[in-house]
């Protein structure tokens, strides 16, 4: 037994010696990294602060340096999109015609809706204020989905404000610094958005899964879903204002209903951060 | 004589300077995604290519302290758990330096295949970590894209790195060729 122990300790010592950790201080920095990792997992609030301070410091330099790289990436994207441009153009023309008709209908309905609300003495929703920002660093990877945004008016941006891009919701602010803010995208696995499916006003929680499409959770058993239905924020939980467009329902290959976001979340360059309005319903 | 000293001093500065500028460029490239069709979110591992290449051919050039800082900044900027990539990058550098004599004796194709496997292992470790971290099985599709895209780009990056390696030849003193 003793011999075995000696043998085991002998083998392990030999193994460690064979690794020759003295090379270039690897062991020291590996231990430092491991300690930092454990500390970061135990106290994420501290490391998040440090992370944002670093982003604040490097963000002006990153804005300048990432410009040529981003341009190159966009050029690659444009080339890869060139093949589908003709078909897309035809489709867009048809859509444009349809939308012009709908625009006139929408104007009439808006006026009618406003006058009816006035008749009923309902509080009319205030106009939304936005802070425009550009995407500084695309921090969305295969594992985490977040972006860093920068704006001259970043001091007006606060935690939990909704972020829109193009036609729909893309995420919410999770941390704000002096020069930049971090946005958690709606397809991150930690993202939860209370939504309603238009038509039947069915409520659900929209959950990110790291992929391009979003999952619907906590739907009631009697919910009847239909492809093409719009999904908008419900305003529950006092984070997202109600009525923000998120995406449309569709049936995936497995026959499950998912939500396709209105905005291509992987290719966001500019965003709008919603200000002031607080239409959200707070149950606390 | 003093002029000669001046030029050798200048040589000692600009040659590693260019190499570091290229490294910095690749580092910035790692902060930007590439919008390619059917791939969704793709971020090739340029830093991994650099660490792999220098660990084989110039093990003393990228100091472990430098790799540690690179990894730390990577985590801080991209919002990963701090220390994760510092640990992974250092681990990769350490393991490749252990195997460099074997890898140096291989053809480029074998080194390339080696990088594919390294990339696959790296992404797998990340996937396991983040799946535990988020208590959610993350999709594998985009990860395969990252491995393939990184592997395909490796010959291009290694071509530039080999050019830069030649730039460092006059400086190939003991501090650059330091290995076991």
HADDOCK unambig.tbl for C-alpha pairs under 7 A between the chains (distance, minus, plus):
assign (segid A and resid 24 and name CA) (segid B and resid 63 and name CA) 6.72 0.50 0.50
assign (segid A and resid 24 and name CA) (segid B and resid 64 and name CA) 6.13 0.50 0.50
assign (segid A and resid 25 and name CA) (segid B and resid 64 and name CA) 6.59 0.50 0.50
assign (segid A and resid 26 and name CA) (segid B and resid 64 and name CA) 5.88 0.50 0.50
assign (segid A and resid 26 and name CA) (segid B and resid 90 and name CA) 7.00 0.50 0.50
assign (segid A and resid 29 and name CA) (segid B and resid 65 and name CA) 6.89 0.50 0.50
assign (segid A and resid 29 and name CA) (segid B and resid 68 and name CA) 6.54 0.50 0.50
assign (segid A and resid 30 and name CA) (segid B and resid 87 and name CA) 5.60 0.50 0.50
assign (segid A and resid 30 and name CA) (segid B and resid 90 and name CA) 6.51 0.50 0.50
assign (segid A and resid 33 and name CA) (segid B and resid 83 and name CA) 4.59 0.50 0.50
assign (segid A and resid 33 and name CA) (segid B and resid 84 and name CA) 6.90 0.50 0.50
assign (segid A and resid 33 and name CA) (segid B and resid 86 and name CA) 5.85 0.50 0.50
assign (segid A and resid 33 and name CA) (segid B and resid 87 and name CA) 5.11 0.50 0.50
assign (segid A and resid 34 and name CA) (segid B and resid 83 and name CA) 6.48 0.50 0.50
assign (segid A and resid 34 and name CA) (segid B and resid 87 and name CA) 6.44 0.50 0.50
assign (segid A and resid 36 and name CA) (segid B and resid 82 and name CA) 6.28 0.50 0.50
assign (segid A and resid 36 and name CA) (segid B and resid 83 and name CA) 5.25 0.50 0.50
assign (segid A and resid 37 and name CA) (segid B and resid 81 and name CA) 6.39 0.50 0.50
assign (segid A and resid 37 and name CA) (segid B and resid 82 and name CA) 5.47 0.50 0.50
assign (segid A and resid 37 and name CA) (segid B and resid 83 and name CA) 4.62 0.50 0.50
assign (segid A and resid 37 and name CA) (segid B and resid 84 and name CA) 5.83 0.50 0.50
assign (segid A and resid 40 and name CA) (segid B and resid 81 and name CA) 6.03 0.50 0.50
assign (segid A and resid 40 and name CA) (segid B and resid 82 and name CA) 5.78 0.50 0.50
assign (segid A and resid 41 and name CA) (segid B and resid 81 and name CA) 6.69 0.50 0.50
assign (segid A and resid 47 and name CA) (segid B and resid 82 and name CA) 6.78 0.50 0.50
assign (segid A and resid 51 and name CA) (segid B and resid 76 and name CA) 4.55 0.50 0.50
assign (segid A and resid 51 and name CA) (segid B and resid 77 and name CA) 6.48 0.50 0.50
assign (segid A and resid 51 and name CA) (segid B and resid 79 and name CA) 6.71 0.50 0.50
assign (segid A and resid 54 and name CA) (segid B and resid 76 and name CA) 6.78 0.50 0.50
assign (segid A and resid 55 and name CA) (segid B and resid 77 and name CA) 5.77 0.50 0.50
assign (segid A and resid 66 and name CA) (segid B and resid 28 and name CA) 6.29 0.50 0.50
assign (segid A and resid 69 and name CA) (segid B and resid 29 and name CA) 6.20 0.50 0.50
assign (segid A and resid 70 and name CA) (segid B and resid 32 and name CA) 6.45 0.50 0.50
assign (segid A and resid 73 and name CA) (segid B and resid 34 and name CA) 5.29 0.50 0.50
assign (segid A and resid 73 and name CA) (segid B and resid 35 and name CA) 6.60 0.50 0.50
assign (segid A and resid 76 and name CA) (segid B and resid 35 and name CA) 6.95 0.50 0.50
assign (segid A and resid 77 and name CA) (segid B and resid 35 and name CA) 4.89 0.50 0.50
assign (segid A and resid 77 and name CA) (segid B and resid 36 and name CA) 5.77 0.50 0.50
assign (segid A and resid 80 and name CA) (segid B and resid 36 and name CA) 6.35 0.50 0.50
assign (segid A and resid 80 and name CA) (segid B and resid 37 and name CA) 6.33 0.50 0.50
assign (segid A and resid 137 and name CA) (segid B and resid 31 and name CA) 6.26 0.50 0.50
assign (segid A and resid 137 and name CA) (segid B and resid 32 and name CA) 6.64 0.50 0.50
assign (segid A and resid 138 and name CA) (segid B and resid 31 and name CA) 6.29 0.50 0.50
assign (segid A and resid 138 and name CA) (segid B and resid 32 and name CA) 5.64 0.50 0.50
assign (segid A and resid 138 and name CA) (segid B and resid 33 and name CA) 6.59 0.50 0.50
assign (segid A and resid 139 and name CA) (segid B and resid 31 and name CA) 6.63 0.50 0.50
assign (segid A and resid 139 and name CA) (segid B and resid 78 and name CA) 4.82 0.50 0.50
assign (segid A and resid 141 and name CA) (segid B and resid 41 and name CA) 6.67 0.50 0.50
assign (segid A and resid 141 and name CA) (segid B and resid 43 and name CA) 6.81 0.50 0.50
assign (segid A and resid 142 and name CA) (segid B and resid 41 and name CA) 6.65 0.50 0.50
assign (segid A and resid 142 and name CA) (segid B and resid 142 and name CA) 6.17 0.50 0.50
assign (segid A and resid 142 and name CA) (segid B and resid 143 and name CA) 6.18 0.50 0.50
assign (segid A and resid 143 and name CA) (segid B and resid 130 and name CA) 6.42 0.50 0.50
assign (segid A and resid 189 and name CA) (segid B and resid 134 and name CA) 6.93 0.50 0.50
assign (segid A and resid 209 and name CA) (segid B and resid 138 and name CA) 6.84 0.50 0.50
assign (segid A and resid 210 and name CA) (segid B and resid 138 and name CA) 6.31 0.50 0.50
assign (segid A and resid 210 and name CA) (segid B and resid 139 and name CA) 6.55 0.50 0.50
assign (segid A and resid 211 and name CA) (segid B and resid 139 and name CA) 6.56 0.50 0.50
assign (segid A and resid 266 and name CA) (segid B and resid 40 and name CA) 6.72 0.50 0.50
assign (segid A and resid 266 and name CA) (segid B and resid 41 and name CA) 6.25 0.50 0.50
